[in-house]
């Protein structure tokens, strides 16, 4: 069975899809197939909320020990928005002490063709959005998005998250290939804070963890 729930340290992660609107140059899935021995390439893309919930149930004690569960795998979780909502609803009901975070590229509104953020409010505790670059040109080079206007779509998504009062962090990956892409960390931090979000600089690690 596919690894829909996997663990990194004590923390639990949900790997619900391999589909993504970006092809980031630093993405670990282009380097290796697994995280800590858990192969994250799914057997099929028609994963349901119930499939994930069953794996959560099967590892319930370990899941709870980490204190937080994170939607983050080899794809963009908000492509499966309706399934993500159902999973969050289950966790909030059955494991209310567990914090929920979504790691996203910020294209959820574009993919779902509506503003999904109000529906996330109350279902998740925090969200981490990949800013990746200080301008659209560099973003396109690093993130290689599959649609036009991806950078602005991501920024708008972040604005909506902040507006709804969701604990929002925007991140960049530094020291990838000796920073040949010239990501301006200071400028990226300014962008995040100007939107009302927190900022995180993640140093690139080949293994991804």
C-alpha angles and dihedrals in degrees: 000000000000119000101251091156120037137163135236108186105321095326122101123225132194119221103190104158144010093209117107139172091216134055098201114198092224096048112134092216089073089056104043142004100228147047112216090338096312109121105220098192104108124225090225138005097225093088112159131208089248091056090057094042091055091055090047089052092049091055098031098133093049092044091054093048092066094056093218137057120203131202098223129125141117094320146030108289097203090065081076093046098149091050091046090054093052092049091049091049090053093049093047090052101040102027104027093161091062117096117223125213131177121208107203144164088228097246096115096111093048094049094046094040092229141065102277096174097092087056091054093053109105093013098074133039099208144358132209117204124196107235092170098172145028096237142022096255094056091040090057091049095049103032098033094207119202096225139047119260094027095139094053090044089056093048091048090050090053090050090053092050091052091045090055091051095248114153097253130191126180118204143195131193114232134189092032108153089349091305093289089159092063097228107190102222094187093051091047090052090051091052092050094048092045087060091049094253132127119246133228129186108203114196110222116253118191094223091047094238 
